[in-house]
């Protein structure tokens, strides 16, 4: 599960990122509104948002996202501890509100609670032909037989199944691998694509030369 963490305090940012990754969350970071806007929200399951950012108020960004139809759960971090400020944040679209300073254990508990609520409201499985992928439990089935995939194979397949029949750029897939590896070789993506093809069918993943890869239905 992937989280976008928006916080300008470098010390707090580093500590939160490390703690979240130790809990098996993938975590991208941004230190300003401008940098946060460069991320594609469809890539995430949750946003952790500081309000006091160097180039503006995080609530302005949250309001903009909600107006654009973003439904991701948002956990606000802030030093603003008045009741009026908390009410304002919730009215602008926040799902939860945590006052600084806070205990790390409480933040992690709130993250887990927001994730549970999100998955209880939505069908968290992806289907493509005879493939089924469960994003909650990281399980994959082909023709109702469970497959054994590595974390990297799962990450690639999940990304492709989120965009069935559409070309997913190489850079996007490689970024998913960086979430699990610090050192990605030039041919790492091709290696995992090769392994995936052996498990789900050689014709299921098509190479789009110069662009990326695309899931396609195999002919009977």
mmCIF file of the C-alpha atoms, coordinates in Angstrom:
data_MODEL
# 
_entry.id   MODEL 
# 
loop_
_atom_site.group_PDB 
_atom_site.id 
_atom_site.type_symbol 
_atom_site.label_atom_id 
_atom_site.label_alt_id 
_atom_site.label_comp_id 
_atom_site.label_asym_id 
_atom_site.label_entity_id 
_atom_site.label_seq_id 
_atom_site.pdbx_PDB_ins_code 
_atom_site.Cartn_x 
_atom_site.Cartn_y 
_atom_site.Cartn_z 
_atom_site.occupancy 
_atom_site.B_iso_or_equiv 
_atom_site.pdbx_formal_charge 
_atom_site.auth_seq_id 
_atom_site.auth_comp_id 
_atom_site.auth_asym_id 
_atom_site.auth_atom_id 
_atom_site.pdbx_PDB_model_num 
ATOM 1   C CA . UNK A 1 1   ? 0.000   0.000   0.000   1.00 0.00 ? 1   UNK A CA 1 
ATOM 2   C CA . UNK A 1 2   ? 1.335   3.374   -0.990  1.00 0.00 ? 2   UNK A CA 1 
ATOM 3   C CA . UNK A 1 3   ? 1.179   6.635   0.979   1.00 0.00 ? 3   UNK A CA 1 
ATOM 4   C CA . UNK A 1 4   ? 1.918   10.213  -0.086  1.00 0.00 ? 4   UNK A CA 1 
ATOM 5   C CA . UNK A 1 5   ? 3.532   12.069  2.843   1.00 0.00 ? 5   UNK A CA 1 
ATOM 6   C CA . UNK A 1 6   ? 3.560   15.873  2.605   1.00 0.00 ? 6   UNK A CA 1 
ATOM 7   C CA . UNK A 1 7   ? 5.664   17.532  5.331   1.00 0.00 ? 7   UNK A CA 1 
ATOM 8   C CA . UNK A 1 8   ? 8.318   20.285  5.207   1.00 0.00 ? 8   UNK A CA 1 
ATOM 9   C CA . UNK A 1 9   ? 10.096  19.504  8.498   1.00 0.00 ? 9   UNK A CA 1 
ATOM 10  C CA . UNK A 1 10  ? 13.031  17.373  7.316   1.00 0.00 ? 10  UNK A CA 1 
ATOM 11  C CA . UNK A 1 11  ? 13.571  15.640  10.665  1.00 0.00 ? 11  UNK A CA 1 
ATOM 12  C CA . UNK A 1 12  ? 9.907   14.729  11.109  1.00 0.00 ? 12  UNK A CA 1 
ATOM 13  C CA . UNK A 1 13  ? 9.596   13.742  7.450   1.00 0.00 ? 13  UNK A CA 1 
ATOM 14  C CA . UNK A 1 14  ? 12.530  11.339  7.672   1.00 0.00 ? 14  UNK A CA 1 
ATOM 15  C CA . UNK A 1 15  ? 11.258  9.762   10.867  1.00 0.00 ? 15  UNK A CA 1 
ATOM 16  C CA . UNK A 1 16  ? 7.730   9.287   9.553   1.00 0.00 ? 16  UNK A CA 1 
ATOM 17  C CA . UNK A 1 17  ? 8.908   7.838   6.257   1.00 0.00 ? 17  UNK A CA 1 
ATOM 18  C CA . UNK A 1 18  ? 11.155  5.337   8.031   1.00 0.00 ? 18  UNK A CA 1 
ATOM 19  C CA . UNK A 1 19  ? 8.397   4.315   10.452  1.00 0.00 ? 19  UNK A CA 1 
ATOM 20  C CA . UNK A 1 20  ? 5.829   3.838   7.683   1.00 0.00 ? 20  UNK A CA 1 
ATOM 21  C CA . UNK A 1 21  ? 8.213   1.791   5.553   1.00 0.00 ? 21  UNK A CA 1 
ATOM 22  C CA . UNK A 1 22  ? 8.990   -0.424  8.560   1.00 0.00 ? 22  UNK A CA 1 
ATOM 23  C CA . UNK A 1 23  ? 5.247   -1.163  8.614   1.00 0.00 ? 23  UNK A CA 1 
ATOM 24  C CA . UNK A 1 24  ? 5.484   -2.318  4.956   1.00 0.00 ? 24  UNK A CA 1 
ATOM 25  C CA . UNK A 1 25  ? 3.955   0.841   3.452   1.00 0.00 ? 25  UNK A CA 1 
ATOM 26  C CA . UNK A 1 26  ? 5.530   2.322   0.335   1.00 0.00 ? 26  UNK A CA 1 
ATOM 27  C CA . UNK A 1 27  ? 5.995   6.037   0.922   1.00 0.00 ? 27  UNK A CA 1 
ATOM 28  C CA . UNK A 1 28  ? 6.569   8.968   -1.454  1.00 0.00 ? 28  UNK A CA 1 
ATOM 29  C CA . UNK A 1 29  ? 7.324   12.380  0.039   1.00 0.00 ? 29  UNK A CA 1 
ATOM 30  C CA . UNK A 1 30  ? 6.790   16.032  -0.853  1.00 0.00 ? 30  UNK A CA 1 
ATOM 31  C CA . UNK A 1 31  ? 7.949   19.118  1.054   1.00 0.00 ? 31  UNK A CA 1 
ATOM 32  C CA . UNK A 1 32  ? 5.702   21.762  -0.524  1.00 0.00 ? 32  UNK A CA 1 
ATOM 33  C CA . UNK A 1 33  ? 2.374   22.237  -2.279  1.00 0.00 ? 33  UNK A CA 1 
ATOM 34  C CA . UNK A 1 34  ? 4.141   22.570  -5.629  1.00 0.00 ? 34  UNK A CA 1 
ATOM 35  C CA . UNK A 1 35  ? 5.974   19.266  -5.193  1.00 0.00 ? 35  UNK A CA 1 
ATOM 36  C CA . UNK A 1 36  ? 2.828   17.526  -3.929  1.00 0.00 ? 36  UNK A CA 1 
ATOM 37  C CA . UNK A 1 37  ? 0.955   18.594  -7.069  1.00 0.00 ? 37  UNK A CA 1 
ATOM 38  C CA . UNK A 1 38  ? 3.539   16.799  -9.204  1.00 0.00 ? 38  UNK A CA 1 
ATOM 39  C CA . UNK A 1 39  ? 2.356   13.415  -7.888  1.00 0.00 ? 39  UNK A CA 1 
ATOM 40  C CA . UNK A 1 40  ? -0.430  11.401  -9.520  1.00 0.00 ? 40  UNK A CA 1 
ATOM 41  C CA . UNK A 1 41  ? -2.959  10.718  -6.759  1.00 0.00 ? 41  UNK A CA 1 
ATOM 42  C CA . UNK A 1 42  ? -4.200  7.525   -8.424  1.00 0.00 ? 42  UNK A CA 1 
ATOM 43  C CA . UNK A 1 43  ? -0.898  5.967   -7.328  1.00 0.00 ? 43  UNK A CA 1 
ATOM 44  C CA . UNK A 1 44  ? -1.777  6.153   -3.617  1.00 0.00 ? 44  UNK A CA 1 
ATOM 45  C CA . UNK A 1 45  ? -4.133  4.720   -1.026  1.00 0.00 ? 45  UNK A CA 1 
ATOM 46  C CA . UNK A 1 46  ? -3.705  7.471   1.602   1.00 0.00 ? 46  UNK A CA 1 
ATOM 47  C CA . UNK A 1 47  ? -2.355  11.023  1.995   1.00 0.00 ? 47  UNK A CA 1 
ATOM 48  C CA . UNK A 1 48  ? -0.725  12.419  5.141   1.00 0.00 ? 48  UNK A CA 1 
ATOM 49  C CA . UNK A 1 49  ? -0.817  16.218  4.863   1.00 0.00 ? 49  UNK A CA 1 
ATOM 50  C CA . UNK A 1 50  ? 0.913   18.897  6.940   1.00 0.00 ? 50  UNK A CA 1 
ATOM 51  C CA . UNK A 1 51  ? -0.923  22.227  6.880   1.00 0.00 ? 51  UNK A CA 1 
ATOM 52  C CA . UNK A 1 52  ? 1.987   24.632  7.445   1.00 0.00 ? 52  UNK A CA 1 
ATOM 53  C CA . UNK A 1 53  ? 3.818   24.267  4.142   1.00 0.00 ? 53  UNK A CA 1 
ATOM 54  C CA . UNK A 1 54  ? 6.393   26.804  2.883   1.00 0.00 ? 54  UNK A CA 1 
ATOM 55  C CA . UNK A 1 55  ? 4.410   27.829  -0.217  1.00 0.00 ? 55  UNK A CA 1 
ATOM 56  C CA . UNK A 1 56  ? 0.895   27.875  1.203   1.00 0.00 ? 56  UNK A CA 1 
ATOM 57  C CA . UNK A 1 57  ? -1.764  26.317  3.417   1.00 0.00 ? 57  UNK A CA 1 
ATOM 58  C CA . UNK A 1 58  ? -2.267  22.578  3.092   1.00 0.00 ? 58  UNK A CA 1 
ATOM 59  C CA . UNK A 1 59  ? -6.021  23.111  3.456   1.00 0.00 ? 59  UNK A CA 1 
ATOM 60  C CA . UNK A 1 60  ? -6.026  25.011  0.159   1.00 0.00 ? 60  UNK A CA 1 
ATOM 61  C CA . UNK A 1 61  ? -4.433  22.006  -1.526  1.00 0.00 ? 61  UNK A CA 1 
ATOM 62  C CA . UNK A 1 62  ? -6.896  19.622  0.124   1.00 0.00 ? 62  UNK A CA 1 
ATOM 63  C CA . UNK A 1 63  ? -9.875  21.708  -0.988  1.00 0.00 ? 63  UNK A CA 1 
ATOM 64  C CA . UNK A 1 64  ? -8.531  21.732  -4.548  1.00 0.00 ? 64  UNK A CA 1 
ATOM 65  C CA . UNK A 1 65  ? -8.108  17.944  -4.563  1.00 0.00 ? 65  UNK A CA 1 
ATOM 66  C CA . UNK A 1 66  ? -11.637 17.376  -3.235  1.00 0.00 ? 66  UNK A CA 1 
ATOM 67  C CA . UNK A 1 67  ? -13.073 19.687  -5.909  1.00 0.00 ? 67  UNK A CA 1 
ATOM 68  C CA . UNK A 1 68  ? -11.223 17.623  -8.516  1.00 0.00 ? 68  UNK A CA 1 
ATOM 69  C CA . UNK A 1 69  ? -12.940 14.476  -7.238  1.00 0.00 ? 69  UNK A CA 1 
ATOM 70  C CA . UNK A 1 70  ? -10.132 12.972  -5.147  1.00 0.00 ? 70  UNK A CA 1 
ATOM 71  C CA . UNK A 1 71  ? -11.650 10.517  -2.654  1.00 0.00 ? 71  UNK A CA 1 
ATOM 72  C CA . UNK A 1 72  ? -8.465  9.275   -0.989  1.00 0.00 ? 72  UNK A CA 1 
ATOM 73  C CA . UNK A 1 73  ? -8.447  9.359   2.817   1.00 0.00 ? 73  UNK A CA 1 
ATOM 74  C CA . UNK A 1 74  ? -6.434  12.324  4.129   1.00 0.00 ? 74  UNK A CA 1 
ATOM 75  C CA . UNK A 1 75  ? -4.840  12.517  7.577   1.00 0.00 ? 75  UNK A CA 1 
ATOM 76  C CA . UNK A 1 76  ? -3.930  16.087  8.553   1.00 0.00 ? 76  UNK A CA 1 
ATOM 77  C CA . UNK A 1 77  ? -0.871  16.850  10.678  1.00 0.00 ? 77  UNK A CA 1 
ATOM 78  C CA . UNK A 1 78  ? -0.761  20.298  12.239  1.00 0.00 ? 78  UNK A CA 1 
ATOM 79  C CA . UNK A 1 79  ? 0.272   22.382  15.212  1.00 0.00 ? 79  UNK A CA 1 
ATOM 80  C CA . UNK A 1 80  ? -3.064  24.248  15.028  1.00 0.00 ? 80  UNK A CA 1 
ATOM 81  C CA . UNK A 1 81  ? -4.837  22.880  18.067  1.00 0.00 ? 81  UNK A CA 1 
ATOM 82  C CA . UNK A 1 82  ? -7.967  25.037  18.379  1.00 0.00 ? 82  UNK A CA 1 
ATOM 83  C CA . UNK A 1 83  ? -11.402 23.480  17.965  1.00 0.00 ? 83  UNK A CA 1 
ATOM 84  C CA . UNK A 1 84  ? -12.261 25.908  15.157  1.00 0.00 ? 84  UNK A CA 1 
ATOM 85  C CA . UNK A 1 85  ? -9.156  24.849  13.205  1.00 0.00 ? 85  UNK A CA 1 
ATOM 86  C CA . UNK A 1 86  ? -9.986  21.153  13.599  1.00 0.00 ? 86  UNK A CA 1 
ATOM 87  C CA . UNK A 1 87  ? -13.561 21.713  12.467  1.00 0.00 ? 87  UNK A CA 1 
ATOM 88  C CA . UNK A 1 88  ? -12.332 23.731  9.494   1.00 0.00 ? 88  UNK A CA 1 
ATOM 89  C CA . UNK A 1 89  ? -9.955  20.970  8.453   1.00 0.00 ? 89  UNK A CA 1 
ATOM 90  C CA . UNK A 1 90  ? -12.652 18.302  8.635   1.00 0.00 ? 90  UNK A CA 1 
ATOM 91  C CA . UNK A 1 91  ? -15.104 20.520  6.739   1.00 0.00 ? 91  UNK A CA 1 
ATOM 92  C CA . UNK A 1 92  ? -12.540 21.002  3.974   1.00 0.00 ? 92  UNK A CA 1 
ATOM 93  C CA . UNK A 1 93  ? -12.401 17.261  3.412   1.00 0.00 ? 93  UNK A CA 1 
ATOM 94  C CA . UNK A 1 94  ? -9.952  15.762  5.911   1.00 0.00 ? 94  UNK A CA 1 
ATOM 95  C CA . UNK A 1 95  ? -10.776 12.285  7.235   1.00 0.00 ? 95  UNK A CA 1 
ATOM 96  C CA . UNK A 1 96  ? -8.752  12.592  10.436  1.00 0.00 ? 96  UNK A CA 1 
ATOM 97  C CA . UNK A 1 97  ? -6.759  15.227  12.303  1.00 0.00 ? 97  UNK A CA 1 
ATOM 98  C CA . UNK A 1 98  ? -3.609  14.762  14.421  1.00 0.00 ? 98  UNK A CA 1 
ATOM 99  C CA . UNK A 1 99  ? -2.120  17.549  16.538  1.00 0.00 ? 99  UNK A CA 1 
ATOM 100 C CA . UNK A 1 100 ? 1.664   17.999  16.782  1.00 0.00 ? 100 UNK A CA 1 
ATOM 101 C CA . UNK A 1 101 ? 3.481   16.787  18.776  1.00 0.00 ? 101 UNK A CA 1 
ATOM 102 C CA . UNK A 1 102 ? 1.990   13.314  18.551  1.00 0.00 ? 102 UNK A CA 1 
ATOM 103 C CA . UNK A 1 103 ? 3.013   9.777   19.443  1.00 0.00 ? 103 UNK A CA 1 
ATOM 104 C CA . UNK A 1 104 ? 4.195   7.703   16.513  1.00 0.00 ? 104 UNK A CA 1 
ATOM 105 C CA . UNK A 1 105 ? 2.099   4.748   17.703  1.00 0.00 ? 105 UNK A CA 1 
ATOM 106 C CA . UNK A 1 106 ? -1.047  6.885   17.487  1.00 0.00 ? 106 UNK A CA 1 
ATOM 107 C CA . UNK A 1 107 ? -0.238  8.025   13.934  1.00 0.00 ? 107 UNK A CA 1 
ATOM 108 C CA . UNK A 1 108 ? 0.282   4.425   12.808  1.00 0.00 ? 108 UNK A CA 1 
ATOM 109 C CA . UNK A 1 109 ? -2.991  3.383   14.456  1.00 0.00 ? 109 UNK A CA 1 
ATOM 110 C CA . UNK A 1 110 ? -4.858  6.161   12.668  1.00 0.00 ? 110 UNK A CA 1 
ATOM 111 C CA . UNK A 1 111 ? -3.280  5.173   9.358   1.00 0.00 ? 111 UNK A CA 1 
ATOM 112 C CA . UNK A 1 112 ? -4.435  1.573   9.871   1.00 0.00 ? 112 UNK A CA 1 
ATOM 113 C CA . UNK A 1 113 ? -7.947  2.745   10.764  1.00 0.00 ? 113 UNK A CA 1 
ATOM 114 C CA . UNK A 1 114 ? -8.205  4.932   7.657   1.00 0.00 ? 114 UNK A CA 1 
ATOM 115 C CA . UNK A 1 115 ? -6.963  2.094   5.457   1.00 0.00 ? 115 UNK A CA 1 
ATOM 116 C CA . UNK A 1 116 ? -9.560  -0.286  6.938   1.00 0.00 ? 116 UNK A CA 1 
ATOM 117 C CA . UNK A 1 117 ? -12.357 2.199   6.326   1.00 0.00 ? 117 UNK A CA 1 
ATOM 118 C CA . UNK A 1 118 ? -11.219 2.743   2.754   1.00 0.00 ? 118 UNK A CA 1 
ATOM 119 C CA . UNK A 1 119 ? -11.112 -0.952  1.924   1.00 0.00 ? 119 UNK A CA 1 
ATOM 120 C CA . UNK A 1 120 ? -14.425 -1.676  3.662   1.00 0.00 ? 120 UNK A CA 1 
ATOM 121 C CA . UNK A 1 121 ? -16.112 0.820   1.336   1.00 0.00 ? 121 UNK A CA 1 
ATOM 122 C CA . UNK A 1 122 ? -14.676 -0.470  -1.927  1.00 0.00 ? 122 UNK A CA 1 
ATOM 123 C CA . UNK A 1 123 ? -14.193 -3.752  -3.701  1.00 0.00 ? 123 UNK A CA 1 
ATOM 124 C CA . UNK A 1 124 ? -10.447 -4.057  -3.443  1.00 0.00 ? 124 UNK A CA 1 
ATOM 125 C CA . UNK A 1 125 ? -9.878  -6.649  -6.157  1.00 0.00 ? 125 UNK A CA 1 
ATOM 126 C CA . UNK A 1 126 ? -8.763  -6.187  -9.739  1.00 0.00 ? 126 UNK A CA 1 
ATOM 127 C CA . UNK A 1 127 ? -9.965  -8.495  -12.515 1.00 0.00 ? 127 UNK A CA 1 
ATOM 128 C CA . UNK A 1 128 ? -8.525  -9.017  -15.977 1.00 0.00 ? 128 UNK A CA 1 
ATOM 129 C CA . UNK A 1 129 ? -9.699  -12.052 -17.901 1.00 0.00 ? 129 UNK A CA 1 
ATOM 130 C CA . UNK A 1 130 ? -8.834  -15.102 -15.771 1.00 0.00 ? 130 UNK A CA 1 
ATOM 131 C CA . UNK A 1 131 ? -6.541  -13.029 -13.536 1.00 0.00 ? 131 UNK A CA 1 
ATOM 132 C CA . UNK A 1 132 ? -7.676  -11.762 -10.125 1.00 0.00 ? 132 UNK A CA 1 
ATOM 133 C CA . UNK A 1 133 ? -5.553  -9.574  -7.838  1.00 0.00 ? 133 UNK A CA 1 
ATOM 134 C CA . UNK A 1 134 ? -6.460  -8.843  -4.216  1.00 0.00 ? 134 UNK A CA 1 
ATOM 135 C CA . UNK A 1 135 ? -4.858  -5.517  -3.237  1.00 0.00 ? 135 UNK A CA 1 
ATOM 136 C CA . UNK A 1 136 ? -5.643  -5.968  0.467   1.00 0.00 ? 136 UNK A CA 1 
ATOM 137 C CA . UNK A 1 137 ? -3.840  -9.281  0.951   1.00 0.00 ? 137 UNK A CA 1 
ATOM 138 C CA . UNK A 1 138 ? -1.412  -9.098  -2.005  1.00 0.00 ? 138 UNK A CA 1 
ATOM 139 C CA . UNK A 1 139 ? -2.721  -12.322 -3.522  1.00 0.00 ? 139 UNK A CA 1 
ATOM 140 C CA . UNK A 1 140 ? -3.084  -13.232 -7.210  1.00 0.00 ? 140 UNK A CA 1 
ATOM 141 C CA . UNK A 1 141 ? -5.065  -16.015 -8.883  1.00 0.00 ? 141 UNK A CA 1 
ATOM 142 C CA . UNK A 1 142 ? -5.027  -17.332 -12.450 1.00 0.00 ? 142 UNK A CA 1 
ATOM 143 C CA . UNK A 1 143 ? -7.977  -19.533 -13.409 1.00 0.00 ? 143 UNK A CA 1 
ATOM 144 C CA . UNK A 1 144 ? -8.809  -19.690 -9.679  1.00 0.00 ? 144 UNK A CA 1 
ATOM 145 C CA . UNK A 1 145 ? -5.363  -21.123 -8.877  1.00 0.00 ? 145 UNK A CA 1 
ATOM 146 C CA . UNK A 1 146 ? -3.301  -18.941 -6.531  1.00 0.00 ? 146 UNK A CA 1 
ATOM 147 C CA . UNK A 1 147 ? 0.046   -17.807 -7.925  1.00 0.00 ? 147 UNK A CA 1 
ATOM 148 C CA . UNK A 1 148 ? 3.242   -17.232 -5.978  1.00 0.00 ? 148 UNK A CA 1 
ATOM 149 C CA . UNK A 1 149 ? 4.688   -13.849 -6.959  1.00 0.00 ? 149 UNK A CA 1 
ATOM 150 C CA . UNK A 1 150 ? 7.603   -11.890 -5.573  1.00 0.00 ? 150 UNK A CA 1 
ATOM 151 C CA . UNK A 1 151 ? 6.916   -8.385  -4.253  1.00 0.00 ? 151 UNK A CA 1 
ATOM 152 C CA . UNK A 1 152 ? 8.371   -6.876  -7.428  1.00 0.00 ? 152 UNK A CA 1 
ATOM 153 C CA . UNK A 1 153 ? 6.322   -9.117  -9.726  1.00 0.00 ? 153 UNK A CA 1 
ATOM 154 C CA . UNK A 1 154 ? 3.210   -8.232  -7.737  1.00 0.00 ? 154 UNK A CA 1 
ATOM 155 C CA . UNK A 1 155 ? 3.974   -4.490  -7.973  1.00 0.00 ? 155 UNK A CA 1 
ATOM 156 C CA . UNK A 1 156 ? 4.324   -4.654  -11.763 1.00 0.00 ? 156 UNK A CA 1 
ATOM 157 C CA . UNK A 1 157 ? 1.199   -6.759  -12.258 1.00 0.00 ? 157 UNK A CA 1 
ATOM 158 C CA . UNK A 1 158 ? -0.853  -4.505  -9.969  1.00 0.00 ? 158 UNK A CA 1 
ATOM 159 C CA . UNK A 1 159 ? 0.162   -1.437  -11.954 1.00 0.00 ? 159 UNK A CA 1 
ATOM 160 C CA . UNK A 1 160 ? -0.720  -3.103  -15.260 1.00 0.00 ? 160 UNK A CA 1 
ATOM 161 C CA . UNK A 1 161 ? -4.071  -4.336  -13.922 1.00 0.00 ? 161 UNK A CA 1 
ATOM 162 C CA . UNK A 1 162 ? -4.945  -0.834  -12.704 1.00 0.00 ? 162 UNK A CA 1 
ATOM 163 C CA . UNK A 1 163 ? -4.780  0.234   -16.368 1.00 0.00 ? 163 UNK A CA 1 
ATOM 164 C CA . UNK A 1 164 ? -6.082  -2.781  -18.330 1.00 0.00 ? 164 UNK A CA 1 
ATOM 165 C CA . UNK A 1 165 ? -5.637  -2.554  -22.075 1.00 0.00 ? 165 UNK A CA 1 
ATOM 166 C CA . UNK A 1 166 ? -3.621  0.657   -21.758 1.00 0.00 ? 166 UNK A CA 1 
ATOM 167 C CA . UNK A 1 167 ? 0.123   1.169   -22.130 1.00 0.00 ? 167 UNK A CA 1 
ATOM 168 C CA . UNK A 1 168 ? 1.891   1.778   -18.818 1.00 0.00 ? 168 UNK A CA 1 
ATOM 169 C CA . UNK A 1 169 ? 5.109   3.731   -19.284 1.00 0.00 ? 169 UNK A CA 1 
ATOM 170 C CA . UNK A 1 170 ? 8.428   2.122   -18.361 1.00 0.00 ? 170 UNK A CA 1 
ATOM 171 C CA . UNK A 1 171 ? 9.253   4.984   -15.991 1.00 0.00 ? 171 UNK A CA 1 
ATOM 172 C CA . UNK A 1 172 ? 6.046   4.357   -13.998 1.00 0.00 ? 172 UNK A CA 1 
ATOM 173 C CA . UNK A 1 173 ? 6.791   0.645   -13.644 1.00 0.00 ? 173 UNK A CA 1 
ATOM 174 C CA . UNK A 1 174 ? 10.408  1.286   -12.694 1.00 0.00 ? 174 UNK A CA 1 
ATOM 175 C CA . UNK A 1 175 ? 9.249   3.721   -10.010 1.00 0.00 ? 175 UNK A CA 1 
ATOM 176 C CA . UNK A 1 176 ? 7.125   0.938   -8.505  1.00 0.00 ? 176 UNK A CA 1 
ATOM 177 C CA . UNK A 1 177 ? 10.242  -1.227  -8.333  1.00 0.00 ? 177 UNK A CA 1 
ATOM 178 C CA . UNK A 1 178 ? 12.181  1.573   -6.608  1.00 0.00 ? 178 UNK A CA 1 
ATOM 179 C CA . UNK A 1 179 ? 9.612   1.333   -3.808  1.00 0.00 ? 179 UNK A CA 1 
ATOM 180 C CA . UNK A 1 180 ? 11.132  -2.067  -2.956  1.00 0.00 ? 180 UNK A CA 1 
ATOM 181 C CA . UNK A 1 181 ? 14.723  -1.755  -4.201  1.00 0.00 ? 181 UNK A CA 1 
ATOM 182 C CA . UNK A 1 182 ? 17.373  0.924   -3.623  1.00 0.00 ? 182 UNK A CA 1 
ATOM 183 C CA . UNK A 1 183 ? 19.458  -0.268  -6.556  1.00 0.00 ? 183 UNK A CA 1 
ATOM 184 C CA . UNK A 1 184 ? 17.636  -0.932  -9.830  1.00 0.00 ? 184 UNK A CA 1 
ATOM 185 C CA . UNK A 1 185 ? 19.703  -2.116  -12.776 1.00 0.00 ? 185 UNK A CA 1 
ATOM 186 C CA . UNK A 1 186 ? 19.001  -1.091  -16.356 1.00 0.00 ? 186 UNK A CA 1 
ATOM 187 C CA . UNK A 1 187 ? 17.443  -4.473  -17.216 1.00 0.00 ? 187 UNK A CA 1 
ATOM 188 C CA . UNK A 1 188 ? 15.690  -5.187  -13.893 1.00 0.00 ? 188 UNK A CA 1 
ATOM 189 C CA . UNK A 1 189 ? 12.217  -4.381  -15.244 1.00 0.00 ? 189 UNK A CA 1 
ATOM 190 C CA . UNK A 1 190 ? 12.663  -6.696  -18.221 1.00 0.00 ? 190 UNK A CA 1 
ATOM 191 C CA . UNK A 1 191 ? 13.778  -9.519  -15.901 1.00 0.00 ? 191 UNK A CA 1 
ATOM 192 C CA . UNK A 1 192 ? 10.623  -9.279  -13.780 1.00 0.00 ? 192 UNK A CA 1 
ATOM 193 C CA . UNK A 1 193 ? 8.393   -8.940  -16.858 1.00 0.00 ? 193 UNK A CA 1 
ATOM 194 C CA . UNK A 1 194 ? 9.999   -12.148 -18.163 1.00 0.00 ? 194 UNK A CA 1 
ATOM 195 C CA . UNK A 1 195 ? 9.253   -13.963 -14.889 1.00 0.00 ? 195 UNK A CA 1 
ATOM 196 C CA . UNK A 1 196 ? 5.657   -12.664 -14.868 1.00 0.00 ? 196 UNK A CA 1 
ATOM 197 C CA . UNK A 1 197 ? 5.058   -13.868 -18.429 1.00 0.00 ? 197 UNK A CA 1 
ATOM 198 C CA . UNK A 1 198 ? 6.123   -17.377 -17.426 1.00 0.00 ? 198 UNK A CA 1 
ATOM 199 C CA . UNK A 1 199 ? 3.546   -17.346 -14.618 1.00 0.00 ? 199 UNK A CA 1 
ATOM 200 C CA . UNK A 1 200 ? 0.532   -15.657 -16.258 1.00 0.00 ? 200 UNK A CA 1 
ATOM 201 C CA . UNK A 1 201 ? 1.063   -16.422 -19.946 1.00 0.00 ? 201 UNK A CA 1 
ATOM 202 C CA . UNK A 1 202 ? 3.575   -15.081 -22.446 1.00 0.00 ? 202 UNK A CA 1 
ATOM 203 C CA . UNK A 1 203 ? 0.946   -13.287 -24.529 1.00 0.00 ? 203 UNK A CA 1 
ATOM 204 C CA . UNK A 1 204 ? -0.728  -11.482 -21.636 1.00 0.00 ? 204 UNK A CA 1 
ATOM 205 C CA . UNK A 1 205 ? 1.911   -8.717  -21.317 1.00 0.00 ? 205 UNK A CA 1 
ATOM 206 C CA . UNK A 1 206 ? 2.690   -6.994  -24.603 1.00 0.00 ? 206 UNK A CA 1 
ATOM 207 C CA . UNK A 1 207 ? 5.815   -4.881  -25.098 1.00 0.00 ? 207 UNK A CA 1 
ATOM 208 C CA . UNK A 1 208 ? 5.079   -1.475  -26.644 1.00 0.00 ? 208 UNK A CA 1 
ATOM 209 C CA . UNK A 1 209 ? 8.419   -0.558  -28.169 1.00 0.00 ? 209 UNK A CA 1 
ATOM 210 C CA . UNK A 1 210 ? 9.819   2.734   -26.918 1.00 0.00 ? 210 UNK A CA 1 
ATOM 211 C CA . UNK A 1 211 ? 6.969   3.229   -24.439 1.00 0.00 ? 211 UNK A CA 1 
ATOM 212 C CA . UNK A 1 212 ? 6.239   0.440   -21.958 1.00 0.00 ? 212 UNK A CA 1 
ATOM 213 C CA . UNK A 1 213 ? 3.955   -2.557  -21.476 1.00 0.00 ? 213 UNK A CA 1 
ATOM 214 C CA . UNK A 1 214 ? 0.269   -3.366  -21.805 1.00 0.00 ? 214 UNK A CA 1 
ATOM 215 C CA . UNK A 1 215 ? -1.999  -6.157  -20.593 1.00 0.00 ? 215 UNK A CA 1 
ATOM 216 C CA . UNK A 1 216 ? -3.902  -7.880  -23.394 1.00 0.00 ? 216 UNK A CA 1 
ATOM 217 C CA . UNK A 1 217 ? -6.438  -10.676 -23.407 1.00 0.00 ? 217 UNK A CA 1 
ATOM 218 C CA . UNK A 1 218 ? -5.028  -13.916 -24.766 1.00 0.00 ? 218 UNK A CA 1 
ATOM 219 C CA . UNK A 1 219 ? -6.891  -15.537 -27.621 1.00 0.00 ? 219 UNK A CA 1 
ATOM 220 C CA . UNK A 1 220 ? -8.574  -18.819 -26.805 1.00 0.00 ? 220 UNK A CA 1 
# 
